[in-house]
Amino acid sequence: SIITDLIIKTISIENIIYTVANYYKISENQILSRKRTKEIAQARQIAMFLAKDLTTLTLESIGLNFGGKDHATVLYAYNVVTALTKKDNNVLHQISEIKELLKNL
């Protein structure tokens, strides 16, 4: 539908990374870094999850946008976050809040 197309076009990876970084009060560089502290790793995985969920980009393109990560890493992040949303309502709530912020950009 036209509405879906509009939403897909306006949500870019840049917007997702920016919004997720702001939401978790970390820098965009931290999301793109190789840092593995729990909060940064989870924010990065959520950003990758949203990139796969809200854009039409391939796993390869998403990985490249996250500092040259492998497509398998993106898929892994997507699966981890999907599993988390099923067992942790907090994560589910955070993701819907981030989606709302993205809609209003």
CORHUFEN-V792034 format. One record per backbone hydrogen bond with DSSP energy under -0.5 kcal/mol. NH is the residue of the N-H (numbers start at 1). CO is the residue of the C=O. Records with the same first field share a line. If there is no record, write none. Layout:
# CORHUFEN-V792034
NH = CO / CO
This chain:
# CORHUFEN-V792034
5 = 1
6 = 2
7 = 3
8 = 4
9 = 5
10 = 6
11 = 7
12 = 10
16 = 12
17 = 13
18 = 14
19 = 15
20 = 16
21 = 17
22 = 18
23 = 19
24 = 20
25 = 22
26 = 21
31 = 27
32 = 28
33 = 29
41 = 37
42 = 38
43 = 39
44 = 40
45 = 41
46 = 42
47 = 43
48 = 44
49 = 45
50 = 46
51 = 47
52 = 48
53 = 49
54 = 50
55 = 51
62 = 58
63 = 59
64 = 60
65 = 61
66 = 62 / 63
67 = 64
68 = 63 / 64
69 = 63
73 = 70
74 = 70
75 = 71
76 = 72
77 = 73
78 = 74
79 = 75
80 = 76
81 = 77
82 = 78
83 = 79
84 = 80
85 = 81
86 = 82
87 = 83 / 84
88 = 84
92 = 88
93 = 89
94 = 90
95 = 91
96 = 92
97 = 93
98 = 94
99 = 95
100 = 96
101 = 97
102 = 98
103 = 99
104 = 100
105 = 102
